[in-house]
Structure formats: structure tokens, C-alpha cells
């Protein structure tokens, strides 16, 4: 069985990805990243609880430089986190605008490369990422093209040829919810909100996409 390192933010997509990875691989580590984002503490706590649920090791890695070099609303407390009308989530113009407001330079590229370093050191051949088709339309680092490009680079930057795999890549959010139901993921533990308050805000794009997916999946 292949050994894997899983990128686990504590949200829907990464939790479903972990549930798949537990079935398909031997998960040797789950990684969560803290770059000073608003929800860092909540994401780390959710990810740790989810990892415990599956009985797999978990580690939070601090990447302060990533927060220092960006003005994204996810880090900059003076910038407003977009709260779009739910009806606009399928509007490509609005979606691209909100994506730019929460964009972090090369975030998934950094995450994948850090995870690949851990994977190579731990004898794991796979990095599992919870990407999805829906957000891949506005976030290029969620796309299938990103995975293919990352794997071409990793073939040269790792001696063991670590590869990125995303079990959710071809699914939209509603389909990921349906898969999560089939895999019986621990719904009560996930955290998908851009904010780190006591409860999810219900207004940010991440919350709205989760709510729409839950409704779409029945």
C-alpha cells in the first residue's frame, strides 16, 4: 500500500480527501498550515480533531512569511472578506473578483512542495490534496492543470518521484458532499469558514459554497 502525506485544512474538501486517502493509502502524516490567516486556529483545531478521528498523525506548520508578503483579506484584518450574494456564486465575473480578494501568492504551490519534502523524508510517494472542479474555475491552483504541472516539477525536485493526487479533483462541491456522506466523514468536526470566530459566519464565499453544496446534495 502506498504511503501518503495529506494536506488537511479541516474543511470539507480536505476532510473528504483524507477519508479517501485512509482507504487507498497508508497515511503517515496530515499537514495543516498557519500563515496568519483569520481562521488559522480554528482550522488547526479542526484538522487535529479530524486526524484523531481517523487515527493518523497530524502536524501544523507555520509559514509566517506567506502572510507577511500578501494583502489578502484572509490575513489583512482591515480588508473586508467578500460576502457575495449566493446567487452570484455561478457568476464568473463576481467569482473572479472574490477569488482575487482572498488570493494568497502561490499558496497551494508552497503547500504541495512543503508536503512533498515531508513525504520524501517519510518514505511516502503521494501527497493528497483536496482540490475541486468548482473552485478550479476561478482558482488556478485548484485545477487539474496545476496538479499535472506540480507532478512534472516534483519528478525532478524529489529523488523518489513524489506525486500529487486529488481524489476530489473532478468533483464539484455538491458531489464532494455526496462522497463525504458515503464515506461517513465526521461532519461535526469540519471548519470551512474564512473567519475564526466561535461559529461559522454563514456569509463568506467558503460558507456559502458549503451551504449550497449541502443543499444541492440534499
C-alpha positions in Angstrom: 0.0 0.0 0.0 1.3 3.5 -0.9 2.2 5.8 1.9 0.8 9.3 1.8 1.0 12.8 3.3 -2.4 14.6 3.3 -2.9 18.3 3.1 -5.7 18.9 5.8 -7.2 22.3 6.3 -10.1 21.0 8.3 -12.6 22.0 5.6 -15.0 19.8 3.6 -12.7 19.1 0.6 -9.6 18.1 2.6 -11.6 16.0 5.0 -13.2 14.0 2.2 -9.8 13.7 0.6 -8.4 12.3 3.9 -11.3 9.8 4.1 -10.4 8.6 0.6 -6.7 8.5 1.4 -7.3 6.4 4.5 -8.9 3.8 2.2 -6.4 4.0 -0.6 -3.1 4.6 1.2 -1.3 4.4 4.5 -1.5 8.0 5.8 1.8 8.8 7.6 1.1 12.5 8.2 -1.6 15.2 7.9 -0.3 18.7 7.4 -2.1 22.0 8.3 -0.5 25.4 7.5 -0.7 28.5 9.6 0.3 31.6 7.6 -1.5 34.1 9.8 -4.9 33.6 8.2 -8.0 34.7 10.2 -9.2 31.1 10.7 -5.7 29.6 11.4 -6.5 28.5 15.0 -9.9 27.1 14.1 -8.5 25.3 11.0 -5.7 23.8 13.0 -8.0 22.6 15.8 -10.5 21.1 13.3 -7.7 19.4 11.4 -6.2 17.9 14.6 -9.6 16.6 15.7 -10.3 15.1 12.2 -6.8 13.5 12.2 -7.5 12.0 15.6 -10.9 10.7 14.3 -9.0 8.7 11.7 -6.2 7.8 13.9 -3.5 9.4 11.8 -0.6 11.7 12.8 -1.1 15.5 12.4 1.2 18.5 12.4 0.7 22.2 12.0 3.5 24.0 10.1 3.9 27.8 10.5 4.6 29.8 7.3 4.7 33.4 8.6 6.4 34.7 5.5 3.4 33.8 3.4 1.2 36.1 5.5 3.8 38.8 5.5 4.0 39.1 1.7 0.3 39.3 0.9 -2.5 41.8 1.5 -5.2 39.1 1.1 -8.4 39.6 3.1 -7.7 36.2 4.7 -4.8 37.8 6.5 -5.3 41.6 6.5 -7.9 42.3 9.2 -8.5 45.8 7.7 -9.7 44.3 4.4 -13.2 43.1 4.1 -13.7 39.4 3.4 -16.1 39.1 0.4 -19.6 38.2 1.3 -21.2 37.7 -2.1 -24.9 37.1 -2.8 -25.4 33.3 -3.1 -26.9 33.8 -6.5 -23.6 35.2 -7.7 -21.5 32.2 -7.0 -22.0 30.9 -10.5 -21.3 34.4 -12.0 -17.8 34.1 -13.4 -17.1 37.8 -13.1 -18.1 38.0 -9.5 -16.3 34.7 -8.7 -13.1 36.0 -10.2 -13.4 39.2 -8.2 -13.9 37.4 -4.9 -11.1 35.0 -5.7 -8.7 37.8 -6.1 -9.7 39.3 -2.8 -8.7 36.1 -1.0 -5.8 35.1 -3.2 -2.5 34.1 -1.4 0.6 34.1 -3.7 1.4 30.6 -4.7 -0.3 29.2 -1.7 -1.1 25.7 -2.9 2.3 25.6 -4.7 4.0 26.2 -1.4 1.8 23.8 0.5 2.4 21.0 -2.1 6.2 21.5 -2.1 6.4 21.5 1.7 4.3 18.4 1.9 6.4 16.7 -0.8 9.5 17.4 1.3 7.9 15.7 4.3 6.7 12.9 2.0 10.1 12.2 0.7 11.6 12.2 4.2 9.0 9.9 5.5 9.1 7.4 2.6 5.7 8.4 1.2 5.2 8.5 -2.5 1.9 10.5 -2.5 0.8 14.0 -1.4 -3.0 14.1 -1.2 -4.7 17.5 -1.9 -8.4 18.3 -1.5 -8.9 20.2 -4.7 -12.2 20.5 -6.6 -13.5 21.3 -10.1 -15.8 24.1 -9.0 -13.2 26.3 -7.4 -10.7 25.3 -10.1 -12.7 27.6 -12.5 -11.5 30.7 -10.5 -8.5 29.4 -8.5 -5.9 28.1 -11.0 -4.1 26.3 -8.1 -7.2 24.1 -7.7 -7.2 22.9 -11.3 -6.2 19.6 -13.0 -3.5 21.6 -14.9 -2.0 22.7 -11.6 -1.7 19.0 -10.4 -0.2 18.0 -13.7 2.4 20.8 -13.6 3.2 20.1 -10.0 3.9 16.5 -10.8 6.2 17.4 -13.6 8.2 19.6 -11.2 8.2 17.0 -8.4 9.6 14.4 -10.7 12.7 16.5 -10.8 12.7 18.0 -7.3 12.3 14.8 -5.4 14.6 11.7 -5.8 11.7 9.4 -5.0 9.3 11.0 -7.6 6.6 12.1 -5.1 3.3 12.7 -6.8 0.2 14.9 -6.0 -3.1 13.1 -6.0 -6.5 14.6 -5.6 -9.4 12.2 -5.2 -11.9 15.2 -5.4 -10.3 17.0 -8.3 -13.1 16.1 -10.8 -16.0 16.8 -8.4 -17.9 19.9 -7.6 -18.9 20.8 -4.0 -22.2 19.0 -4.1 -20.6 15.9 -5.4 -17.9 16.1 -2.7 -20.7 16.4 -0.1 -22.3 13.2 -1.6 -19.0 11.4 -1.4 -18.5 12.6 2.2 -21.9 11.1 3.1 -20.9 7.8 1.5 -17.6 7.8 3.4 -19.3 8.9 6.7 -17.0 11.8 7.4 -17.2 13.5 10.8 -19.3 16.4 9.7 -19.4 18.0 13.2 -15.6 18.5 13.2 -15.1 20.3 9.9 -14.4 24.1 9.7 -14.9 25.8 6.3 -15.3 29.4 7.2 -12.8 32.1 6.2 -13.2 33.6 9.7 -12.1 32.2 13.0 -15.0 33.1 15.3 -16.9 30.9 17.6 -19.3 29.8 14.8 -19.1 29.9 11.0 -20.2 33.3 9.7 -22.5 31.9 7.0 -21.7 34.9 4.7 -18.3 34.3 3.3 -17.8 32.5 0.0 -16.5 29.4 1.7 -19.5 29.2 3.9 -21.9 29.9 1.0 -20.3 27.2 -1.2 -20.6 24.7 1.6 -24.2 25.6 2.3 -25.0 25.4 -1.4 -23.3 22.1 -1.7 -25.2 20.7 1.3 -28.5 21.8 -0.3 -27.5 20.6 -3.7 -26.7 17.2 -2.3 -30.0 17.0 -0.5 
